[in-house]
Amino acid sequence: MASNLTEEPAVEAEVPPASGREQTPKTSVVEQTHGGSSEAMEAEAANGLKPFTLEKIDTSNVENVTVEDGLKARGSVGDEIHAEDAEIEGIRGKNGSPSECREPCSEPLNSEEFHDTNQEIISAEDHLKTLSFAENQVPDNKLDAISIENEPENVRELEPDIDAMASVASPSSNGYAGSSSTKSDGSFSGIEEIDRGGTEPDNGVDEFSESASWVAGKRHLNEDDASISWRKRKKHFFVLSHSGKPIYSRYGDEHKLAGFSATLQAIISFVENGGDRVKLVRAGKHQVIFVVKGPIYLVCISCTEEPYVALRGQLELIYGQMLLILTKAVNRCFEKNPKFDMTPLLGGTEAVFSSLIHAFSWNPATFLHAYTCLPLSYSTRQATGAILQDVADSGVLFAILMCKHKVISLVGAQKASLHPDDMLLLSNFVLSSESFRTSESFSPICLPRYNPMAFLYAYVHYLDVEMYLILLTTNSDAFYHLKDCRIQIEMVLLKSNVLSEVQRSMLDGGLHVEDLPVDPSHPTLRSGSGSPHLGMQDHVIAGSPRQENAGIGGPAGLWHFIYRSIYLDQYVASEFSSPINSCKQQKRLYRAYQRLYASMHDKEAGPHKTQFRKDEDYVLLCWITQDFELYAAFDPLAEKVMKWLGCEVLEWKQDRGSGVETRSSFWSGGVPVQAAELWSRFMLTVKV
Amino acid sequence: MGLSSPVPVGEGFQFCVFDLRRGQHEGQELDKILFFFPIDSPLPLQLSVIGLSEGLITFTRIFSPDAACEVIEAERHSHTFYQAEPDIWMIMVVEKTKDTDAIGRSDALQGVLKEVHSLFTMFFGSIRGLLEKQPGGGTARSLLYFFIMDYLAEFLVGKKLQMPCSRDCLRERGTVQMLTTGREAAIEVQSLVRLLESSCVANMSCHSLVLYHDLLVSTTLPPGDTANLFNYALLRLTPNALSSVTSSWSYLRKSSSGASQESVNPILANIGVPSEEVSHSSRDTSPNRQGQRHHVARPLQRGKWWRGEDGFAVTENWGSEIGNRIFYTPTVWLQQIEEHMHLCVYQHKSLTIILLISTSLLVNGEQGISFVKQLLLENASLKILKVEEKLSKEWGGENAYHVRGYRYLLLDNDSIVSRASPPGKVTTLSKGSLMAMSKLREEVDQEKRKAKRDDPDHEKDFEVCMRAKNNAWIVARVSRGKELYMVLEKASETLLFASEAVDKFSNRFRPEAS
């Protein structure tokens, strides 16, 4: 793709000042990637060079705002267009933050099935949800599909302006207004990266000991490699250039870490000079992981005992996040000047990286390489998909409606698919940049898995406190068009009550293992026998509603599960419930899943088919087929049940053949239904 | 399914020992190096390997002061570190080949370093002690050179060194394999041990090990010392090791024992230098010791142990100096009981008796040893015959501990004992199964390390039962310091079946039953 690109000379620009907002537009390079004549390209390039200014509508913040194409604008997400629409004001503030309130489900399950062709993407959560609830326990958040629509004819992508990139010399040129609180409501939400004493008493420094709630942005700026506290941080991330210049450090001031950065560079170069490439250094519980991406080196130093592949994956995501902001074209800066200082280009993006790094400790999407959806009724999602589809037909590459990190609907141009990692990085970028929340924005971004060399343009607008719309285009002049699209979308969403449904779904939360049905014919069945080591008492339930069973886990000792649909690239995780209550327990389970995933997906020996893993904390079961992956945590005291269950699962598979048929036959009753059935049969068989 | 051809560890293999306290000044860096293999490596390369190692040891101590660098994984090489003694490091660099099963677990590779060091210490004491005795380092270098070269020869397959790899995942280096005896035989062995002790002069510290073929029957030593002596016996003292003909089998060393029976060190021969002619000075990195030649005891040299007419094994050129006295009977330093002991080896058919007599109490040197030997023959000859007879009747052959349908390894960490499927049977496993087991063991190693760090007094129990992509069940179970690893390739589809099979096996075969 990149080879077809023609490059227009960039217009040299002055370095924008700190605020950058009053600056006149700079320049951009527009390149044609999908067909189109050279004339067309030139025309596009000319458009790209044209200053693009608009006046803000919001009178409370009167200023002329510029859009800077390419990397000039890149350094300033906070400087995007601020054009607030009065129409949306009414919507803002209606949605409170999600509470713990969980309403019982009342609406019948929509029986329409979700997947038919590749034109439709089915929410894994939807999918599992249909399967998971017995008919008399149907939730109101019904299921439907997210569709991908046709790609517009004239898809263009933009290559960043390298010279402009190189010319951005001042750290103050950035305008990222990070530091928004992006505490997630996801299944692992609220897990703070805290390892207070506990299993690692020697590690005296708590990462987030100052506050119970996590706040994005850089901390401990006063530290450097001479600080004892710095050395005791559990997980460091560093980005440096091949000449040893620091680009990013999770803790401490990059400039103070120049010497340390040079040491990392020396280690990498020393091994490289011997014709090899260093990947990992292990010392006690510490691991040092190295990833080399051309002229950019990424290093993680961690004592969290996560698997090597997981930490490596995290470095890859950090690199991806960097590409999302700068594109791979930044490499050319290093070709021109090996000692190029990249720090100013990323200035102000601390919140983006700290938020991503925080996600490594709570968001399963970071290791599952799948995204999760907000539970919604079929009709609601259908309505959402339809309006996004209309927009996509008018030249939008991707239209994404999200609520926090959960996807409400996604529409893509034909043949254009959005990689889950890109989705993660994009949503992280939007969620962690405060400026997106306060105004509608038009910002160049790069999707590293889609095309690491080129910029797309993202129109971002929050529809309420947590719900936001992203429209991606290749056209740098599309702001007004996308704004119109947004207005259109917003109107439809308002009329069809989608906004209120989304809010209700947020309040309801996701799946709960307590909702899984227990066979009522066995009134004495114990569901989730309490775990003495977690201080839980046994509870006896018999298919009673969730409210009465709160705090005891699901049937057969099921505590939590994650279901990942392979061909949908989606996952659904149950909400945490007792006894996985505390952040520490949730984080421990998260890490256990992470290890299980790494173990099952071993690069050389895997992927394996089944794994049963029992220790003092859990019984973990993983089952991978060509269609799905199931990760489940059970009470460790339910060992026999699980073995039996595992056995049944496999026999089931054998009985029903393979592939889709297996899945549909097994899952159509829902995991919980099956688990309950198996539990009953187990009770009868072994006479426990 | 058989395995692929042996994994070559070729030019990329390096082994070095260095002392961080030496060569502190610029220009004297070579003084750090106590041993380097290949010996003909250019000095800049040697310095580069040591430099990287030292650099990373220093670097990792910034974050992990208590446990410095253990492993470097690079794309083409794996560096395994072992701090044998304070500031004395052993590094092994193994090249990764295209064959993905080439590299073993890092713990298995580190096991090689641990074994060579513990054997070295058994014969020569600590490296630091040698360096303090002779600050120039000449003695330490000479001893290390011949010892490690003789040791590495054990890993030669053809002309290649074959380090532990994934196909060795059902073995555990450095452990003891026991012979399970019937009640009668056990009573006979017990009375033999009492007789052996009575052969020694009153109040004399005396210990014994009894081996049958390559398996341990009895020991009066603590586990660590037993494991060291047992492994040395396997290398040089058992009937298989003593005879000069092709060896038959050995639990741990079958693959390599037949490969290099020459008296000339095959590694030395491979590089074109007869061992007798080699002077360590040829690769000595310290300029002020050029030309030094030493008479060096070589406990691991092949073909230097014979069975004498009286049944006692004898060795040549092994003068050892304890205080002011010279002994021609080998002596060993047993770390756990902290004693220097004379090593007397008696052999009758497949029965090997290792008698250890404290040097501190045997005042009249070789004469005293002769007296003890004579006493042993007088007192215990008949009992030895009887025990040998009993054991030979019970002896089930090399596949005695094969359990049909299972490929397993049982480990008891407290007593450093293991039992495993015979190597010949393990080779029938597919490469995929072995790879999966090797990876699972790597995970278990990590879990064990983590549990040990979290709470050294609490042994964490856990179990993993995994169905690999080739449908084999790969099982690991750690419970109360004992570990069971198992591969079931022909098990049924169900987890329950696999789990029951493991339970059945666990109940039937336990290391402590040995």
Interface residues (C-beta under 8 A of the other chain):
Chain A: T199 E200 D225 R231 T263 A266 I267 F270 V271 G274 G275 D276 R277 V278 K279 L280 V281 R282 A283 G284 K285 H286 V288 I301 C303 E305 Y308 R595 S599 M600 D602 E604 A605 G606 P607 H608 K609 T610 Q611 F612 R613 K614 D615 E616 K643 W644 G646 C647 V649 L650 E651 K653 Q654
Chain B: S48 G51 L52 G55 L56 F59 T60 R61 I62 F63 S64 D66 A67 A68 C69 E70 V71 I72 E73 A74 E75 R76 H77 T100 S106 G432 M435 A436 S438 K439 L440 E443 Q446 E447 R449 K450 R453 D454 D455 K460 D461 F462 E463 V464 C465 M466 R467 A468 K469 N471 I474 E493 T494 L495 L496 F497 S499
